[in-house]
Amino acid sequence: MAAEAEAHGGLPRRVHEEVRRYLRCGVLRWGFSAAKCQRCEELVLIPFSCKARGFCPSCAARRAHQAAAHLCEVLPEVGYRQWTLALPRALNFAVVKEVKLLRRVERELVRAIFRWQRRRARELGREGKLLAGAVSFVQLFNGQLALQPHLHLLVPEGLFGQGVFAALPPPAKEEVESVLSRMLRRLRPAFEAFEAPVSDDGLEALQQQGAQLRLSIDERPVGERKGRRLAVGMGFSLHADTQVHAHDRAGVARLARYGARGPIAESRLSRRDDGQYAYQTKKGVALVLTAQQLVRRLCWLIVPPRLHLTNFHGLFASHASARAAVLPAAVGQKEGTAAEKSRPAPVPARFEVKAKTPRLDWATLYARTWGIDVWTCRCGGKRKVLSVVSSQRAAEEMLQRLGLLESRPPPPPAQPPPQLVLAV
């Protein structure tokens, strides 16, 4: 594939680095942590992960679980609705090449939703300053591994103000259409000045192919459900039919994991007897791909530089000017004067959004992602980390002493193993 891309200027260095890091993910000879049971003295080796933002399924699953745990910790305990925006096919490659255009679409969608929420609250008699918040997730793929950028927004079902949460009724289909219509009106000047971009290198040439990819997989029109909150216009589609209630924290975590998930699920990928690969789509149809076709699709889904996949808007943004006034008890905030401390908190504690929370430690994240407790041995004893081997030379020497490394290093596995490696 690299030779094919040479005709278009070659692949950028970051693509080679992404693939190189993935091939080292979960391989012991590139580094590991050694833990030993304090009861039976059994030694386990825990391989390092690549921590890349590309197509590595294990690292993508880890990031999804980390995002879900963080949002369940910091988001207020209120109801949430998921708004999903799909872009027209003509813009798929443009927003990947020009990240600012994708950011513009995201901001205008958030503003349109906030404006509708405030107007609806005024119609219901809500007074005073009303503040909105949202968390957005950017995905560059669809279920068939084609390049299809789209947005998932997690928006509270109401507004914050005057010390209480003003809940709002679910939007009607007409209101979803008005949100999309306002967003398109605001984006019209950007679309009129838009010029179709041209690929500069081999990766962008691949991305152009992936952006225009159309698969004939059950594309028959589906009958529209009664009352469905779906709006379509100018090739855009806005869906707002998914919601979770105020006390469903598991539902919030599920939506967060879905928004932060990676492009490929390892459980859906299998190798056939003829050497080709089968990828099971959500529609129940398996894509049969050669190794070269699979690698091509994975490469065009690599995240562009300077593109944040998770963003916070409105009240949830770290730089929000009104955040300190509405959430005075946030963690990490500086202590105020005695007079300020004596003032009653305008927002109940259950609506606090913590400014800083400790990130999950790697062992807890390991257990949440793969269900493996690193600290508990099979005998019931507790493990303790003896050393962290980050040098390839030191790792290979230790593996040779343990009899876990052949004289000729084996090729890296196709999928990084999440399980622990035991060495008695």
Sequence and secondary structure as in RCSB ss.txt:
>XXXX:A:sequence
MAAEAEAHGGLPRRVHEEVRRYLRCGVLRWGFSAAKCQRCEELVLIPFSCKARGFCPSCAARRAHQAAAHLCEVL
PEVGYRQWTLALPRALNFAVVKEVKLLRRVERELVRAIFRWQRRRARELGREGKLLAGAVSFVQLFNGQLALQPH
LHLLVPEGLFGQGVFAALPPPAKEEVESVLSRMLRRLRPAFEAFEAPVSDDGLEALQQQGAQLRLSIDERPVGER
KGRRLAVGMGFSLHADTQVHAHDRAGVARLARYGARGPIAESRLSRRDDGQYAYQTKKGVALVLTAQQLVRRLCW
LIVPPRLHLTNFHGLFASHASARAAVLPAAVGQKEGTAAEKSRPAPVPARFEVKAKTPRLDWATLYARTWGIDVW
TCRCGGKRKVLSVVSSQRAAEEMLQRLGLLESRPPPPPAQPPPQLVLAV
>XXXX:A:secstr
 HHHHGGGT   HHHHHHHHHHHHTT GGG EEEEEETTT  EEEEE     SSS HHHHHHHHHHHHHHHHHHS
 SS EEEEEEE  GGGHHHHHH HHHHHHHHHHHHHHHHHHHHHHHHHTT  S  B EEEEEEEEE TTS EEEE
EEEEEESEEEETTEEEE     HHHHHHHHHHHHHHHHHHHHT       SHHHHHHHHHHT    SS       
TT  EEEETTEEEEEEEEE TT HHHHHHHHHHHT  S  GGGEEE TTS EEEE TTS EEEE HHHHHHHHHH
TS  TT  SEEEEETTSTT TTHHHH TT TT     HHHHHS  SS GGG   S      HHHHHHHHH   TT
B TTS BEEEEEEE  HHHHHHHHHHTT S SS     SS   S EEE 
